[in-house]
Amino acid sequence: MVERKQRIPFRDFSTLSPEDRQIGERTQVNGKVVNIFRVLMQHPRLVRAWGRFANYILSDQQTLAPREREIIILRIGWLNQAPYEFEQHVRIGKAAGLTDDEIERIRQGPSAGWNTHDAALLQAADDLFNDSCVADATWNTLAQRYNTEQLMDVVFTIGQYNMVSWALNSFGVPLDDYLPGARK
């Protein structure tokens, strides 16, 4: 993964309104706001607007099982060489049932010994990353298992985390202290 310089500093939360402070403080690990929100709260209006969509994608409200969701999030994060995105979702992916072996194979891609369904999920991320469209063969494989809403959630989940990867890379959000590879 490519290391990037932090371009947008952390927000001083004491300068936020109580409402915005509460939004920014929602995501904490070990009693500390995660770095993505320490940076994104430089633009609270954007966080409020984006947050509803982002919360849907990452919640149990969406139609994909958490393990499947994390497979595609990790793949698009890897393709974008987004260390913050990838390392955060390694942690989340393990909580959703992914093994260390599966996480390693996500890096390798759809031909790394996956079953047909999981390979198609990874291929959907590759297709969208490379061609901005899920290929017909990939779509047809996914459609054997997924309904229309689930197919839409596959595309929107990949799109959400593609965009987040771009933002994290461009802003240079540093890894949180608890993540592998963080500067101590």
C-alpha positions in Angstrom: 0.0 0.0 0.0 1.1 3.5 -0.7 1.7 5.8 2.3 0.3 9.3 1.9 1.0 12.6 3.6 -1.8 14.0 5.7 -3.2 16.9 3.8 -6.3 17.8 6.0 -5.6 18.1 9.7 -7.7 16.7 12.5 -10.6 18.9 13.6 -10.5 20.4 17.1 -13.8 19.1 18.3 -14.1 21.9 20.9 -14.8 24.2 17.9 -17.9 22.2 16.8 -21.5 22.7 17.8 -22.8 20.2 20.3 -24.8 18.5 17.5 -21.8 18.2 15.2 -19.6 17.1 18.0 -22.0 14.3 18.8 -22.0 13.2 15.1 -18.2 13.2 15.0 -17.9 11.3 18.3 -20.3 8.5 17.3 -17.5 6.3 16.0 -14.9 5.6 18.7 -12.5 2.8 19.3 -10.8 2.5 22.7 -12.5 5.7 23.7 -11.0 7.8 20.9 -12.7 9.2 17.8 -11.4 7.3 14.7 -9.2 9.3 12.5 -11.5 9.4 9.5 -14.0 11.4 11.5 -11.3 13.5 13.1 -10.6 14.6 9.5 -14.0 14.6 8.0 -15.4 16.8 10.7 -13.5 19.7 9.1 -16.7 19.7 6.9 -19.7 18.9 9.2 -22.3 19.7 6.5 -20.8 17.1 4.2 -20.6 14.5 7.0 -24.3 15.0 7.8 -25.3 14.7 4.1 -23.0 11.7 3.4 -23.6 10.0 6.7 -27.2 8.8 6.0 -26.1 6.9 2.9 -22.8 5.7 4.5 -24.7 4.4 7.5 -27.1 2.5 5.3 -24.3 0.8 3.4 -22.5 -0.3 6.6 -25.6 -1.2 8.6 -27.7 -4.3 8.8 -30.4 -2.4 7.0 -28.8 -3.1 3.7 -29.6 -6.5 2.0 -26.1 -8.0 1.9 -24.8 -10.3 4.6 -22.0 -8.6 6.6 -19.4 -11.1 5.4 -20.3 -10.5 1.7 -20.4 -6.7 2.2 -16.9 -6.8 3.8 -15.5 -8.9 0.9 -16.4 -6.2 -1.6 -15.4 -3.3 0.6 -12.0 -4.9 1.2 -11.5 -5.6 -2.5 -12.3 -2.1 -3.6 -10.1 -0.7 -0.8 -7.2 -2.9 -1.9 -7.7 -2.0 -5.6 -7.5 1.7 -4.6 -4.4 1.0 -2.5 -6.2 2.7 0.4 -4.4 1.6 3.5 -6.8 3.3 5.9 -9.9 1.8 4.2 -8.3 -1.6 4.0 -7.0 -1.9 7.5 -10.2 -0.6 9.1 -12.2 -3.2 7.2 -9.8 -6.0 8.0 -10.9 -5.5 11.6 -14.6 -5.2 10.6 -14.3 -8.1 8.2 -12.9 -10.4 10.8 -15.8 -9.5 13.1 -18.1 -10.4 10.2 -16.5 -13.9 9.9 -13.7 -13.4 7.4 -10.5 -15.4 8.1 -6.9 -14.3 7.7 -6.6 -16.6 4.7 -9.7 -15.1 3.1 -8.4 -11.5 3.7 -5.1 -12.5 2.0 -7.0 -14.0 -0.9 -9.1 -10.8 -1.3 -5.8 -9.1 -2.1 -5.1 -11.7 -4.8 -8.6 -11.3 -6.4 -11.4 -13.5 -7.8 -9.2 -16.3 -9.1 -7.6 -17.0 -5.7 -9.5 -20.2 -4.8 -13.0 -18.7 -4.1 -16.3 -20.4 -4.6 -18.3 -19.2 -7.6 -20.4 -16.7 -5.6 -17.5 -15.1 -3.6 -15.4 -14.9 -6.8 -18.3 -13.1 -8.5 -18.5 -10.5 -5.6 -14.7 -9.9 -6.0 -15.1 -9.7 -9.8 -17.9 -7.1 -9.4 -15.5 -4.9 -7.6 -12.8 -5.5 -10.2 -15.3 -4.8 -13.0 -16.4 -1.6 -11.5 -12.9 -0.5 -10.7 -11.6 -1.3 -14.2 -14.6 -0.6 -16.5 -17.2 1.4 -14.4 -19.7 -1.4 -15.1 -20.3 -4.9 -13.8 -19.7 -7.3 -16.7 -22.6 -9.4 -18.0 -21.0 -12.7 -16.9 -20.4 -11.3 -13.3 -23.9 -9.9 -13.1 -25.5 -13.2 -14.3 -23.6 -15.2 -11.7 -24.6 -12.8 -8.9 -28.2 -12.8 -10.2 -28.4 -16.5 -9.6 -28.3 -15.8 -5.9 -29.3 -12.2 -5.4 -32.5 -10.3 -6.0 -32.7 -6.9 -7.5 -32.2 -5.0 -4.3 -29.2 -7.1 -3.4 -27.7 -6.5 -6.8 -28.2 -2.8 -6.3 -26.6 -3.0 -2.9 -23.5 -4.7 -4.4 -23.0 -1.8 -6.8 -23.7 0.9 -4.3 -21.5 -0.7 -1.7 -18.6 -0.9 -4.0 -19.3 2.7 -5.2 -19.5 4.0 -1.7 -16.2 2.5 -0.7 -14.5 3.5 -3.9 -15.4 7.1 -3.2 -14.3 6.8 0.5 -11.0 5.3 -0.7 -10.4 8.3 -2.9 -11.2 10.7 -0.1 -9.0 8.9 2.4 -6.1 8.7 0.0 -6.5 12.3 -1.1 -6.9 13.7 2.4 -4.0 11.5 3.7 -6.0 10.2 6.7 -3.4 8.4 8.9 -4.0 4.9 10.4 -5.4 4.9 13.8 -3.0 3.8 16.5 -4.7 0.4 17.0 -4.4 -0.6 13.3 -1.5 -2.6 11.9 1.1 -0.4 10.3 0.2 2.7 12.3 3.1 4.9 13.3 3.5 4.6 17.1 
